[in-house]
Amino acid sequence: MRATEIDDFTINKTHCDWIIKQAQELKALLSYKSESMIHNNRIRALTDIQTMEDSLSELKLYIEQLK
């Protein structure tokens, strides 16, 4: 199967899987209860959060346009 043949449902399920994985990684980061650990991973965490927001927006638009 080519990437261009992947249906929207599969793409959006993958968005959800990725969001869950990133959220688990962020939760693990925060579980260290260490400001220095968060500071050292700050850029990555903020970038992941922004990407999750973008993915959630895409999922929202997809669900809203379903009839």
N, C-alpha and C positions, 0 to 999 in steps of 0.2 A: 504494500500500500504506500502510495506517495503522500507526502505531507499535505499536498493540495487536495487530497481525497478524504481527509479526516473531517468528519461531520462536526457541526457546532456542539452537539451534546458531548462528544468525547473531549473536545477542546475545553469546554467549560468544566467538565469533571476533573480534568487535569489541573485547571486553575484552582479548584477546591482542594485537591490533593496537595498542591504546592503551598497554598495558604496554610493548611493544617501543619505541614512540615515546618514551615518558617515560624509559625506560632509556637510550636513545640521547642524549637531552638531558642526562641526569645525567652520562653518560660525557663528553660534550662539556664540561660545566661543570668536571668534575674534570681534564680535559686541559689546562686553563689553568694548572694547578700554581700557583694563586694563592689563598692563604688569604683575601685580601680579596674576591676574586671569589666564593668559596664563602660567605663571611660575608654579602655583599650579597644573595645568592640563597638564604640558609639557610632561611628560612620557606617559600619556594616549594618548595625541594628536599625538605624534611621533609614537607610536605603531599603532594607527589607520591608520596613513598615510602609514606606512610600509605595513600593511595588505591590504590597498587599492591598493598599487602598486603591491603587489603579486596577488591580485584578477584581476586587469587589465591585468597583464601579462598572467594569465590563460585564460581570455576572448580573448585576442589577439591570443594566440596559437589556441584556439578553432575555432575562425573565420578564421584564416589562413589555417587551415587544412580542412575546408569545401570545397567540390568540386562543 
